[in-house]
Amino acid sequence: MNDLLGRVTDRVPIDGHDGRSGAHLERGVLDGRRVVVKTVDPDTDLSLLLGGDPSGRERRLWADGVLDRLPKGTGHALVAAGWTGGRLVTVMRDLGAAVLSWDRRITPAELRRLFDGLAAVHGAFAERPPAGLCDLATRLTLFAPDDLAPLAERFALIAAVRRGWECFAELVPAAVADAVFDTLREPAGLVATLGGAPSTLCHGDAWLVNIALTDDAVVLLDWALATAGPASLDLVAFTVGCASHVDLPRAAVLAAAREACRPLVDDTVWGATVFWALCELGWNKALDAATHADPAQRAAAAAELAWWVEQADAALSRNGHPAARTGVFCSYHPEPTE
């Protein structure tokens, strides 16, 4: 790895990049082509710490040839990956403006292409996910507030997550909030329900900044949270995290996500995954709804949080649970009412 890094010239730090994990990024030139060099300290990188894989899951998927088996029309950007000086270094093709960003609007056609790419990966690895992926329970509870306590003093993002869950408890009806918190503490019920779908290779972090739309491929970046789970995991994670950047109503994005995973996911698993959206980013919606400096952004976040609570409520109701409480999805059961 050191020999390869020695051939990277014109290295310039990338300041203000969109990632939040703590990685250090540089642009450079390797043998005449532009590359990005990512350097990760396993003690300070949130993806490695939260994903339970300090040895580097993405590096292993590349070294084992898994990423080279992604289906036609999809791809990865890795050129090399390895350890040097106690740090994990990844060299990637520099895809420039093809990488989606938070200031980019996604057209309906781009959304279809993006979802088709994810669906192709899910279909290619259905019922045969590769070894070494993130455990589903770990991925589902990535932002569980109790588990994050030891990291709150070291990472501003983690402190914000914990504050967001406090806001969530204040803003969301108690029964729904209790269901989410119980699931984050004891995810076995949700894991069992999601296990009703074929397990496949999920990217695990399919957000805008981890996706590039090149002329010939949907390129998926940063596989540190790659997970063995249902196809709905990636589609719902994208929708709850990124739907506001798509030039479609949120309901239309969620409907497109449902269609993209329909061949592999039945309605029960889909409903459980929609409920999980609150476990994934309920804290973020609540934090913005309670504390954003811009009143318009606070109002928008409050409306979005209410919309996701409504979606979870509807999904749970379709599965026959009184008052739309979680029953099969988690251990929380409300007291019966007359």
N, C-alpha and C positions, 0 to 999 in steps of 0.2 A: 504493500500500500504506500509506503514512504517513497518508493521509486516512482510510482505513478504520480503522487502529489508533487514530486520534484519536477515533473514535466508540465505542471499547470502554471502558466505564466499570467501576468497582468491581473493578479488577484486583487479585487476591490470589494470591500464590505458592502453588503446590501442593507442599508439602514431603513428602518421603518417598515420592514416586511410584515405581511399580514399574519404570520404564524404567531402563536402564543405559547408554544411549548417550552421555549427557552433555547432553541437551537441558534447557532451562529451561522449566517449564510454569507457566502462570497461569490462573486462572478469572476470567471477567469477563462483562459483559453487552454485547451488540451489538444495537442497535435493538430492545431488548425481549426478546431471546432469550439464553439462557445459552450461552457459548462457552468453549473452551479455547484459549489462545494459546501456541504452542510456538515458542521462539526457539533457533536452532541456530547455533553458531559452526563454520564448516567446518573449522577447524584443531583443534577439540577434540571433535567428534562422531564416535563410533566407527562409526555406520552409514554416514556419508558417507565416512569414511576407508577402512574395510574394503571397502565396496561399490564403491570406485573411481569415485565420482560426486560430486565436490565441488560440482557445479552444482545438485544437487537433483532426483533422479529423480521423487520424488513430486510435486513442483511441476509438472514437465513433463507427467506423466501426467494431472494435473488440468487444466492449461492446454490440453492437446491434446484434451480431452474423452474420454479413454480411460476414466476412472473413472465418467463418466456413462453409459458403455455397459455397465456391469456388469449381469448378467442379473437378472430379477425375483426378489425374495427375498433379494438381496444388495445391498450398497451401500457407500458411503464416507461420511466425516464432514466432508470439506473444505468450507469456505466461501470461503476465499481463501488464496493463498500467493504470496509474493514476497520480493524482497531489499530490505533496508533497513539502511543503516549497515554494510554488509559481512556482515550476518547474514541467514540464511534464516528467515523468519517464516511460520508456518502457523496459520491460524485454523480451528478445527473446532467442530462442534456438540458441546456438552457432553452426553454420553450417560449421565453419572452412574453409577448402580449397574448399568446394563446392560453396562458394560465388565467383562469377566471379570478376576479377580485371583488372586494366588497363594494366598489364603486361602479361595477359593471351590471347592466341590466340584461337579463336572460330572456330571449325571445321564446315564443311557444315552440318554434322549430328547433331551437337549441335545446330546450327542455326535453323534447321528444328524443333527440339524438342522445342526450346525456342519459336519460332513463333507459333507452334501448341498449346503451353500452353497459350499464350496470346489470340489466336483465341478461345480457349475453354472458357476462361473467358468472352470474348466479346459475344460469342454465348449464354452462360448461362444467361446473364443479358440483352440481347438485348430487347429493348422496355420496360424494367422495371428496370432501374438503381435505386439503393437505394437512399434514401434521404440523404441530407447533403454533397453531392459531390461538388467539386470545379466547379464554374460556367465556362462554356466553354469560354466566352469572357475573363475572368481572366486568364485562362490557356493559351490561344492563345497569349496573350500580356504579358506574364510573364517577358520578357526582353525588354519591351518597354522603350526606353531611357529616354523619358520625365518623365515617372512615377518613374524611378529609381533615379532621381536627389537627393531627400531627403536622400537617403541611401548611396550615393557615398562616403561621408566623413567617414562613419562608417565601411564600408566593402571594403576591397581591391578587392574582386571579382566584386563588383558592379562598382567600378572605372574602372576596366578592361573591363567590358561590355560596358560602355559608350565610352571608348577609342576605343573599337572594332567597334562600330557603326560609329565613325568618320572615321576609316579606310575603312569601308564598303562603305561609301559615296564617298570616294576617288577612290576606286578600281573598283566598279561596275558601269556599264552604268547607266546614270542618270535616265532614265525612269524606270528601274528595281528598283533602289534604292528608287526612289520616291514612287513607288508602295508599297514597303515593309514598308516604314516609314508611309505612309498614312494608311495602314492596321493596323499598330501598334497603330496609334492614333485613328482610327475609325474602329473597327473590325466588325461592324454590318453586312456588306456585306459578309464577310467570314463566320461569324457565321450562317447567313441565308443559305449560300451554303452548309456548312457542315451539317446543319439541314436536308438536303435531305436524309441522312442516318439514320437508327434507332439509337437512343441514347442508349448507354450502359455504363457499368462500365469500364472505362479506368484506368489503374494504374497511368498514368500521369507522371511517372518519370522512365520509363523502360530503364534504362541504366545498363551497365554491373555490377556496384557495388551494384545495387539493385536487383540482380537476383542470385539465387543459383540453381545449377543443382545437386540435390541429386539422389540417386539410383532410387527413385520411384516418384519424383515430380519436377516440375518447381516451385520453391518457390520464391514468389515475396515479397521483403522487402520494408519498408518505403513507406507507403500509404498516406503520408501527402498531396500529390498533386492529389489524386484520383479524377477523373473528369468525369462528364456526357458528353459524346461526341461520335463521330463516331469511329468505330474500327480502322480506318486508323491512328488515332492520335498516338497511342502507336507504331504502326509499323513504321511510318515515323520518329517519334522521336528517336527510336532505330537506324534506318538506318543513319540518319544525324549525330547522336552523336557517333555511335560505329562501323560503317561499316569498318573503317580502321583496326579494330581488328579481322576481320573475314577473314578466308582463302578462300575468293572468291572475284572476282572483285566487285567493288561497284555497278555496274549495276545489277549484279546477286543478290546481297543482296536486292536491291530495288525491283527487279522482284519477289523475294520470299515474300517480304512484301506485294506486291500487291496481290499475290495469297492467302496469309493468311487471308486477309480481304475481298476477293472478294464476298463471300456470303452475306455480309452486306453492301458493299460499291460499288456504281456505278462509272463509269468513271469520271463523273463530280465532285463528292465528292473526288475521288482519286486525280484528278488533282489539286483541290484546296488545298488538304493536302500537296501535293508535293511542291506547291508554298509556303505554310506556313513554310516548312523546312528552308527557308531563314529568315523568321521572328523569328524562334526559335534559330538558331545558325549561321546565317550569320555573326554576330558580331565576333564569335569565329574564324571562318575560316579567316575572314579579318584581325583580330588581329595577328594571327600566320603568315599570308602571308606578313604582313607589318613589324612585329617586332621580330619574333622568332630569337634567337641568332644563331641557326644553319641554314646555307644557304640551306642545303638540306631540312630541315623541312619547311623553308619559301617557297621553290619551290613546295613542296608537298601540302602545304596548299593553295597556289595560284591555283594550278591545281584542287584541290578539290572544292574550291569556284567557279571556272569557270564551273566545271561540274554541280554543283547545280544550277547555273544561267541558264545553258543550259537546265536542266530538267524542271525548272520552265517555261522557254520560250516555250519548247515543249508542256508542259501541257496546257498552256494558248492558244497556237496556235490551239491545237486540239479543243478548245472550241470556235474557230472562232473570236478571238479578234485580231484586227489589230496590227501588229508589236509585237504580243505576250505581250500586256499590259493587265492589270488585269481586266478591265471591271466589270464582275459580282462578282469578288472576293473582290474588295475594291472600294473605291470612286474615285480612280484616273482614269482619261480618257485622253489619249494623244490628242493633236490637230490633226485633220485629215490632211493627206498629199495628195498632188496631185498625 
